[in-house]
Amino acid sequence: MIRQAEGVHALSLCTQPLEVTFKDHQAPASKPKRGLAPEDQRDFLVTVAGFLTKKGAKGKAHTLLKRVMHLLKKDPSAQKEPSLVFLKTAVAQVTPSFELRKARISGRTQYIPAALPIQKAEGLGLRVLLSHAHKAARTQSGQRKSFAMTLGNEVLQAKAHQGQAIQTKYTTHKTAEHNRTLMRRRWW
């Protein structure tokens, strides 16, 4: 039998979450583990390592990322700030604000610009940076450089607003500006 207690139905008491507070109890302060970066930096490092991973070789991706960070520490232009911050700002320089999607309009293929969410834009910037580093590693004739070296050079060029990755961003933004009249055709 369901009873009513002090104007509140007994079934509603079961479905509402209990709020219990302990005034004198404090959670123990967790000590940061040695060698780990803070949460936001760790998330960024995991994202970069995920983009570097090929065929499940996560260990190789982490080793490559460590080599790139070490090369950034050695560079005189990057010694003013930590290498992780340097890498973040370089990715931010390359990150586009718009994407261009193809749409077939009256028999022609048009590029329709659309604003990108922040996480998708950051992923696109990382992908562009890595693809241009792969191209640079493949096309260097006569010189044998590691991929870590070419990726480090791309990061340095991106931070200095130079290089192919920055050109890709500028080209995307220029095309989006040129096709801004087509934004009303966007349906996604």
MARVEX-105619 format. One record per atom (N, C-alpha, C): residue number from 1; residue in three letters; chain; x, y, z. Coordinates in steps of 0.1 Angstrom, whole numbers. Example, Ala and Ser with C-alpha at 12.3 -4.5 7.8 and 13.67 -1.06 7.14 Angstrom:
REM residues 2
REC   k   r c     x     y     z
REC   1 ALA A   132   -57    78
REC   1 ALA A   123   -45    78
REC   1 ALA A   132   -33    78
REC   2 SER A   128   -22    71
REC   2 SER A   137   -11    71
REC   2 SER A   129     0    79
***
This chain:
REM residues 188
REC   k   r c     x     y     z
REC   1 MET A     8   -12     0
REC   1 MET A     0     0     0
REC   1 MET A     9    12     0
REC   2 ILE A     6    22    -9
REC   2 ILE A    13    34   -10
REC   2 ILE A     8    44     0
REC   3 ARG A    17    50     8
REC   3 ARG A    12    60    18
REC   3 ARG A    17    74    13
REC   4 GLN A    10    84    18
REC   4 GLN A    14    97    15
REC   4 GLN A    20   103    28
REC   5 ALA A    32   108    27
REC   5 ALA A    39   113    38
REC   5 ALA A    42   128    37
REC   6 GLU A    36   136    45
REC   6 GLU A    37   150    46
REC   6 GLU A    35   157    33
REC   7 GLY A    24   154    26
REC   7 GLY A    20   160    14
REC   7 GLY A    28   156     1
REC   8 VAL A    37   146     3
REC   8 VAL A    45   141    -9
REC   8 VAL A    42   127   -11
REC   9 HIS A    39   123   -23
REC   9 HIS A    36   110   -26
REC   9 HIS A    48   101   -25
REC  10 ALA A    47    89   -20
REC  10 ALA A    58    81   -17
REC  10 ALA A    66    76   -29
REC  11 LEU A    58    74   -41
REC  11 LEU A    65    70   -53
REC  11 LEU A    74    82   -58
REC  12 SER A    70    94   -56
REC  12 SER A    78   105   -61
REC  12 SER A    91   106   -53
REC  13 LEU A    91   101   -41
REC  13 LEU A   104   101   -33
REC  13 LEU A   114    91   -39
REC  14 CYS A   109    80   -45
REC  14 CYS A   117    70   -50
REC  14 CYS A   124    74   -63
REC  15 THR A   117    83   -71
REC  15 THR A   122    86   -84
REC  15 THR A   131    98   -84
REC  16 GLN A   130   106   -73
REC  16 GLN A   139   118   -73
REC  16 GLN A   152   115   -67
REC  17 PRO A   163   121   -73
REC  17 PRO A   176   117   -68
REC  17 PRO A   178   124   -54
REC  18 LEU A   186   116   -46
REC  18 LEU A   189   121   -33
REC  18 LEU A   201   131   -33
REC  19 GLU A   199   142   -26
REC  19 GLU A   210   151   -25
REC  19 GLU A   216   151   -11
REC  20 VAL A   228   145   -10
REC  20 VAL A   234   144     3
REC  20 VAL A   247   152     3
REC  21 THR A   249   160    13
REC  21 THR A   261   168    14
REC  21 THR A   267   166    27
REC  22 PHE A   280   165    27
REC  22 PHE A   288   163    39
REC  22 PHE A   296   176    41
REC  23 LYS A   292   184    52
REC  23 LYS A   298   197    53
REC  23 LYS A   313   195    58
REC  24 ASP A   316   186    66
REC  24 ASP A   329   185    72
REC  24 ASP A   339   176    63
REC  25 HIS A   333   169    54
REC  25 HIS A   341   160    46
REC  25 HIS A   346   167    34
REC  26 GLN A   359   165    31
REC  26 GLN A   366   171    19
REC  26 GLN A   373   159    12
REC  27 ALA A   371   159    -1
REC  27 ALA A   378   149    -9
REC  27 ALA A   393   151    -8
REC  28 PRO A   400   140    -7
REC  28 PRO A   415   142    -7
REC  28 PRO A   420   147   -20
REC  29 ALA A   430   157   -19
REC  29 ALA A   435   163   -31
REC  29 ALA A   444   152   -38
REC  30 SER A   441   150   -51
REC  30 SER A   448   140   -58
REC  30 SER A   462   147   -63
REC  31 LYS A   472   139   -61
REC  31 LYS A   485   144   -65
REC  31 LYS A   487   141   -80
REC  32 PRO A   492   151   -87
REC  32 PRO A   495   148  -101
REC  32 PRO A   505   137  -103
REC  33 LYS A   502   128  -112
REC  33 LYS A   512   117  -115
REC  33 LYS A   524   123  -122
REC  34 ARG A   535   117  -119
REC  34 ARG A   547   122  -124
REC  34 ARG A   548   119  -139
REC  35 GLY A   552   129  -147
REC  35 GLY A   554   128  -161
REC  35 GLY A   542   130  -169
REC  36 LEU A   531   133  -163
REC  36 LEU A   518   135  -171
REC  36 LEU A   515   150  -172
REC  37 ALA A   510   154  -183
REC  37 ALA A   506   168  -185
REC  37 ALA A   493   170  -179
REC  38 PRO A   489   183  -177
REC  38 PRO A   475   186  -172
REC  38 PRO A   465   181  -182
REC  39 GLU A   452   180  -178
REC  39 GLU A   441   174  -186
REC  39 GLU A   440   179  -200
REC  40 ASP A   440   193  -202
REC  40 ASP A   438   198  -215
REC  40 ASP A   450   195  -224
REC  41 GLN A   462   196  -219
REC  41 GLN A   473   193  -227
REC  41 GLN A   474   178  -230
REC  42 ARG A   470   169  -221
REC  42 ARG A   470   155  -224
REC  42 ARG A   460   152  -235
REC  43 ASP A   448   158  -234
REC  43 ASP A   438   156  -245
REC  43 ASP A   444   160  -259
REC  44 PHE A   451   171  -259
REC  44 PHE A   457   176  -272
REC  44 PHE A   467   166  -277
REC  45 LEU A   476   161  -267
REC  45 LEU A   486   151  -271
REC  45 LEU A   480   138  -276
REC  46 VAL A   469   134  -269
REC  46 VAL A   462   122  -274
REC  46 VAL A   456   123  -288
REC  47 THR A   451   135  -290
REC  47 THR A   445   138  -304
REC  47 THR A   456   138  -314
REC  48 VAL A   467   144  -312
REC  48 VAL A   478   144  -321
REC  48 VAL A   484   130  -323
REC  49 ALA A   485   122  -313
REC  49 ALA A   490   109  -314
REC  49 ALA A   480   100  -322
REC  50 GLY A   467   103  -320
REC  50 GLY A   457    95  -327
REC  50 GLY A   458    98  -342
REC  51 PHE A   461   110  -346
REC  51 PHE A   463   113  -360
REC  51 PHE A   476   108  -366
REC  52 LEU A   486   106  -357
REC  52 LEU A   498   100  -362
REC  52 LEU A   498    85  -363
REC  53 THR A   489    79  -356
REC  53 THR A   488    64  -355
REC  53 THR A   484    58  -369
REC  54 LYS A   492    48  -373
REC  54 LYS A   489    41  -386
REC  54 LYS A   489    26  -383
REC  55 LYS A   479    20  -387
REC  55 LYS A   477     5  -386
REC  55 LYS A   479     1  -371
REC  56 GLY A   474     9  -362
REC  56 GLY A   474     5  -348
REC  56 GLY A   487     6  -341
REC  57 ALA A   497    12  -347
REC  57 ALA A   510    13  -341
REC  57 ALA A   511    26  -332
REC  58 LYS A   504    25  -321
REC  58 LYS A   503    37  -312
REC  58 LYS A   517    40  -306
REC  59 GLY A   525    30  -303
REC  59 GLY A   538    33  -297
REC  59 GLY A   547    40  -306
REC  60 LYS A   547    37  -319
REC  60 LYS A   555    45  -329
REC  60 LYS A   550    59  -330
REC  61 ALA A   537    61  -329
REC  61 ALA A   531    75  -329
REC  61 ALA A   536    83  -318
REC  62 HIS A   536    77  -306
REC  62 HIS A   541    84  -294
REC  62 HIS A   556    87  -295
REC  63 THR A   564    78  -300
REC  63 THR A   578    80  -302
REC  63 THR A   580    91  -312
REC  64 LEU A   573    91  -323
REC  64 LEU A   574   102  -333
REC  64 LEU A   571   116  -327
REC  65 LEU A   560   116  -319
REC  65 LEU A   556   128  -312
REC  65 LEU A   567   133  -303
REC  66 LYS A   573   124  -295
REC  66 LYS A   584   128  -286
REC  66 LYS A   595   134  -294
REC  67 ARG A   599   128  -305
REC  67 ARG A   610   133  -313
REC  67 ARG A   607   147  -319
REC  68 VAL A   594   149  -323
REC  68 VAL A   591   162  -328
REC  68 VAL A   592   173  -317
REC  69 MET A   587   169  -305
REC  69 MET A   588   178  -293
REC  69 MET A   602   181  -290
REC  70 HIS A   611   171  -291
REC  70 HIS A   625   173  -288
REC  70 HIS A   631   182  -298
REC  71 LEU A   628   180  -311
REC  71 LEU A   633   189  -321
REC  71 LEU A   628   204  -320
REC  72 LEU A   616   205  -315
REC  72 LEU A   611   219  -313
REC  72 LEU A   618   225  -301
REC  73 LYS A   622   217  -291
REC  73 LYS A   629   223  -280
REC  73 LYS A   643   228  -284
REC  74 LYS A   649   221  -294
REC  74 LYS A   662   225  -298
REC  74 LYS A   662   238  -307
REC  75 ASP A   652   240  -314
REC  75 ASP A   651   252  -323
REC  75 ASP A   652   265  -316
REC  76 PRO A   660   274  -320
REC  76 PRO A   661   287  -313
REC  76 PRO A   649   296  -314
REC  77 SER A   641   295  -324
REC  77 SER A   629   303  -325
REC  77 SER A   618   297  -316
REC  78 ALA A   619   285  -312
REC  78 ALA A   608   279  -304
REC  78 ALA A   612   278  -290
REC  79 GLN A   624   283  -286
REC  79 GLN A   628   282  -272
REC  79 GLN A   621   292  -263
REC  80 LYS A   614   301  -268
REC  80 LYS A   607   311  -260
REC  80 LYS A   596   306  -252
REC  81 GLU A   590   295  -257
REC  81 GLU A   578   289  -251
REC  81 GLU A   579   274  -251
REC  82 PRO A   572   267  -242
REC  82 PRO A   573   252  -242
REC  82 PRO A   568   247  -256
REC  83 SER A   574   235  -259
REC  83 SER A   572   229  -272
REC  83 SER A   557   225  -274
REC  84 LEU A   550   222  -264
REC  84 LEU A   536   218  -265
REC  84 LEU A   528   230  -269
REC  85 VAL A   530   241  -262
REC  85 VAL A   523   254  -265
REC  85 VAL A   527   258  -279
REC  86 PHE A   539   257  -283
REC  86 PHE A   544   260  -297
REC  86 PHE A   536   252  -307
REC  87 LEU A   535   239  -304
REC  87 LEU A   527   230  -313
REC  87 LEU A   512   234  -314
REC  88 LYS A   507   237  -303
REC  88 LYS A   492   241  -303
REC  88 LYS A   490   254  -311
REC  89 THR A   499   264  -309
REC  89 THR A   497   276  -317
REC  89 THR A   500   274  -332
REC  90 ALA A   509   265  -335
REC  90 ALA A   511   262  -349
REC  90 ALA A   499   256  -355
REC  91 VAL A   492   246  -348
REC  91 VAL A   480   240  -353
REC  91 VAL A   469   250  -354
REC  92 ALA A   468   260  -344
REC  92 ALA A   458   270  -345
REC  92 ALA A   460   279  -357
REC  93 GLN A   473   282  -361
REC  93 GLN A   475   290  -373
REC  93 GLN A   470   283  -385
REC  94 VAL A   471   270  -386
REC  94 VAL A   467   262  -398
REC  94 VAL A   452   259  -398
REC  95 THR A   446   260  -387
REC  95 THR A   432   256  -386
REC  95 THR A   423   265  -394
REC  96 PRO A   415   260  -403
REC  96 PRO A   406   268  -411
REC  96 PRO A   393   271  -403
REC  97 SER A   386   282  -407
REC  97 SER A   373   285  -400
REC  97 SER A   361   280  -408
REC  98 PHE A   364   277  -421
REC  98 PHE A   353   272  -430
REC  98 PHE A   357   259  -436
REC  99 GLU A   347   252  -441
REC  99 GLU A   349   240  -449
REC  99 GLU A   341   243  -462
REC 100 LEU A   345   237  -473
REC 100 LEU A   339   238  -486
REC 100 LEU A   333   224  -490
REC 101 ARG A   320   224  -492
REC 101 ARG A   314   211  -496
REC 101 ARG A   309   212  -510
REC 102 LYS A   311   202  -518
REC 102 LYS A   306   201  -531
REC 102 LYS A   291   199  -532
REC 103 ALA A   284   206  -541
REC 103 ALA A   270   204  -543
REC 103 ALA A   267   206  -558
REC 104 ARG A   259   198  -563
REC 104 ARG A   256   199  -577
REC 104 ARG A   244   208  -578
REC 105 ILE A   246   220  -584
REC 105 ILE A   235   230  -586
REC 105 ILE A   234   233  -601
REC 106 SER A   222   230  -606
REC 106 SER A   219   233  -620
REC 106 SER A   229   228  -630
REC 107 GLY A   234   216  -628
REC 107 GLY A   243   209  -637
REC 107 GLY A   258   212  -635
REC 108 ARG A   261   221  -625
REC 108 ARG A   275   224  -622
REC 108 ARG A   278   221  -608
REC 109 THR A   290   217  -605
REC 109 THR A   295   214  -592
REC 109 THR A   300   227  -585
REC 110 GLN A   294   231  -575
REC 110 GLN A   297   243  -568
REC 110 GLN A   303   240  -554
REC 111 TYR A   312   248  -549
REC 111 TYR A   317   247  -535
REC 111 TYR A   309   256  -526
REC 112 ILE A   302   250  -516
REC 112 ILE A   294   258  -507
REC 112 ILE A   302   259  -494
REC 113 PRO A   304   272  -489
REC 113 PRO A   311   273  -476
REC 113 PRO A   302   271  -464
REC 114 ALA A   308   266  -454
REC 114 ALA A   300   264  -441
REC 114 ALA A   310   266  -430
REC 115 ALA A   305   271  -419
REC 115 ALA A   313   273  -407
REC 115 ALA A   316   259  -401
REC 116 LEU A   328   258  -395
REC 116 LEU A   332   245  -389
REC 116 LEU A   331   246  -374
REC 117 PRO A   327   235  -367
REC 117 PRO A   328   234  -353
REC 117 PRO A   342   234  -349
REC 118 ILE A   345   238  -336
REC 118 ILE A   359   239  -332
REC 118 ILE A   367   226  -333
REC 119 GLN A   361   215  -328
REC 119 GLN A   369   203  -328
REC 119 GLN A   371   197  -342
REC 120 LYS A   361   199  -350
REC 120 LYS A   363   194  -364
REC 120 LYS A   373   203  -371
REC 121 ALA A   373   216  -368
REC 121 ALA A   383   225  -375
REC 121 ALA A   397   221  -370
REC 122 GLU A   399   219  -357
REC 122 GLU A   412   215  -352
REC 122 GLU A   417   202  -358
REC 123 GLY A   408   192  -360
REC 123 GLY A   412   180  -366
REC 123 GLY A   416   182  -381
REC 124 LEU A   409   190  -387
REC 124 LEU A   412   193  -401
REC 124 LEU A   425   200  -402
REC 125 GLY A   428   209  -393
REC 125 GLY A   441   216  -393
REC 125 GLY A   453   206  -391
REC 126 LEU A   451   197  -381
REC 126 LEU A   461   187  -379
REC 126 LEU A   463   178  -391
REC 127 ARG A   452   174  -397
REC 127 ARG A   453   166  -409
REC 127 ARG A   460   172  -421
REC 128 VAL A   458   185  -422
REC 128 VAL A   465   193  -433
REC 128 VAL A   480   194  -430
REC 129 LEU A   483   197  -417
REC 129 LEU A   497   198  -413
REC 129 LEU A   504   184  -416
REC 130 LEU A   498   173  -412
REC 130 LEU A   504   160  -413
REC 130 LEU A   505   156  -428
REC 131 SER A   495   160  -436
REC 131 SER A   496   156  -450
REC 131 SER A   507   163  -458
REC 132 HIS A   509   176  -454
REC 132 HIS A   520   184  -461
REC 132 HIS A   533   179  -456
REC 133 ALA A   534   174  -443
REC 133 ALA A   547   169  -438
REC 133 ALA A   550   156  -446
REC 134 HIS A   539   147  -448
REC 134 HIS A   541   135  -456
REC 134 HIS A   546   138  -470
REC 135 LYS A   540   148  -476
REC 135 LYS A   544   151  -490
REC 135 LYS A   559   156  -490
REC 136 ALA A   562   164  -480
REC 136 ALA A   576   169  -479
REC 136 ALA A   586   158  -477
REC 137 ALA A   582   148  -469
REC 137 ALA A   591   137  -466
REC 137 ALA A   593   128  -479
REC 138 ARG A   583   127  -487
REC 138 ARG A   584   119  -499
REC 138 ARG A   591   126  -510
REC 139 THR A   590   139  -511
REC 139 THR A   596   146  -523
REC 139 THR A   610   151  -521
REC 140 GLN A   616   149  -509
REC 140 GLN A   630   154  -507
REC 140 GLN A   639   144  -514
REC 141 SER A   644   149  -525
REC 141 SER A   653   140  -533
REC 141 SER A   668   142  -529
REC 142 GLY A   675   131  -527
REC 142 GLY A   689   132  -524
REC 142 GLY A   692   133  -509
REC 143 GLN A   683   139  -501
REC 143 GLN A   685   140  -487
REC 143 GLN A   676   130  -480
REC 144 ARG A   681   123  -470
REC 144 ARG A   673   114  -463
REC 144 ARG A   670   120  -449
REC 145 LYS A   657   125  -448
REC 145 LYS A   653   131  -435
REC 145 LYS A   642   122  -429
REC 146 SER A   641   122  -416
REC 146 SER A   631   114  -410
REC 146 SER A   617   122  -411
REC 147 PHE A   607   115  -408
REC 147 PHE A   593   122  -408
REC 147 PHE A   592   131  -397
REC 148 ALA A   599   128  -385
REC 148 ALA A   598   137  -374
REC 148 ALA A   605   151  -378
REC 149 MET A   616   150  -385
REC 149 MET A   622   162  -390
REC 149 MET A   613   171  -399
REC 150 THR A   607   164  -408
REC 150 THR A   598   172  -418
REC 150 THR A   586   177  -411
REC 151 LEU A   581   169  -401
REC 151 LEU A   569   174  -394
REC 151 LEU A   573   186  -385
REC 152 GLY A   585   185  -379
REC 152 GLY A   590   196  -371
REC 152 GLY A   592   209  -379
REC 153 ASN A   597   207  -392
REC 153 ASN A   599   219  -401
REC 153 ASN A   585   224  -405
REC 154 GLU A   575   216  -407
REC 154 GLU A   562   221  -411
REC 154 GLU A   556   229  -399
REC 155 VAL A   558   224  -387
REC 155 VAL A   553   231  -375
REC 155 VAL A   559   245  -374
REC 156 LEU A   573   245  -376
REC 156 LEU A   580   258  -375
REC 156 LEU A   575   268  -386
REC 157 GLN A   573   263  -398
REC 157 GLN A   568   271  -408
REC 157 GLN A   554   276  -406
REC 158 ALA A   545   267  -400
REC 158 ALA A   532   271  -397
REC 158 ALA A   531   282  -386
REC 159 LYS A   540   281  -377
REC 159 LYS A   541   291  -366
REC 159 LYS A   545   304  -372
REC 160 ALA A   554   304  -382
REC 160 ALA A   559   316  -388
REC 160 ALA A   550   321  -399
REC 161 HIS A   538   316  -401
REC 161 HIS A   528   319  -412
REC 161 HIS A   534   317  -426
REC 162 GLN A   541   306  -427
REC 162 GLN A   547   302  -440
REC 162 GLN A   544   288  -443
REC 163 GLY A   547   283  -454
REC 163 GLY A   546   269  -457
REC 163 GLY A   533   265  -465
REC 164 GLN A   532   253  -469
REC 164 GLN A   521   248  -477
REC 164 GLN A   508   247  -468
REC 165 ALA A   509   244  -456
REC 165 ALA A   497   242  -447
REC 165 ALA A   490   256  -446
REC 166 ILE A   497   266  -444
REC 166 ILE A   492   280  -443
REC 166 ILE A   485   284  -457
REC 167 GLN A   492   280  -468
REC 167 GLN A   487   283  -481
REC 167 GLN A   473   276  -483
REC 168 THR A   472   264  -478
REC 168 THR A   460   256  -479
REC 168 THR A   449   263  -472
REC 169 LYS A   452   268  -460
REC 169 LYS A   442   276  -452
REC 169 LYS A   437   288  -460
REC 170 TYR A   447   296  -465
REC 170 TYR A   444   308  -472
REC 170 TYR A   436   306  -484
REC 171 THR A   439   295  -491
REC 171 THR A   431   291  -503
REC 171 THR A   417   288  -500
REC 172 THR A   415   280  -489
REC 172 THR A   402   276  -485
REC 172 THR A   394   289  -481
REC 173 HIS A   400   298  -474
REC 173 HIS A   392   310  -470
REC 173 HIS A   389   319  -482
REC 174 LYS A   399   320  -491
REC 174 LYS A   396   328  -503
REC 174 LYS A   385   322  -511
REC 175 THR A   384   309  -513
REC 175 THR A   373   303  -520
REC 175 THR A   360   305  -513
REC 176 ALA A   360   304  -500
REC 176 ALA A   348   306  -492
REC 176 ALA A   343   320  -493
REC 177 GLU A   352   329  -494
REC 177 GLU A   348   343  -495
REC 177 GLU A   343   346  -509
REC 178 HIS A   349   339  -519
REC 178 HIS A   344   341  -533
REC 178 HIS A   330   334  -535
REC 179 ASN A   327   323  -528
REC 179 ASN A   315   316  -530
REC 179 ASN A   305   319  -518
REC 180 ARG A   306   330  -512
REC 180 ARG A   297   333  -500
REC 180 ARG A   283   335  -504
REC 181 THR A   280   338  -517
REC 181 THR A   267   340  -522
REC 181 THR A   259   327  -522
REC 182 LEU A   267   316  -522
REC 182 LEU A   261   302  -523
REC 182 LEU A   257   297  -509
REC 183 MET A   259   304  -499
REC 183 MET A   257   299  -485
REC 183 MET A   242   297  -483
REC 184 ARG A   233   304  -491
REC 184 ARG A   219   302  -489
REC 184 ARG A   215   288  -495
REC 185 ARG A   223   282  -503
REC 185 ARG A   220   269  -509
REC 185 ARG A   224   257  -500
REC 186 ARG A   229   260  -488
REC 186 ARG A   234   250  -479
REC 186 ARG A   221   243  -473
REC 187 TRP A   221   230  -473
REC 187 TRP A   210   223  -467
REC 187 TRP A   214   214  -456
REC 188 TRP A   227   212  -453
REC 188 TRP A   231   203  -442
REC 188 TRP A   233   210  -429
***
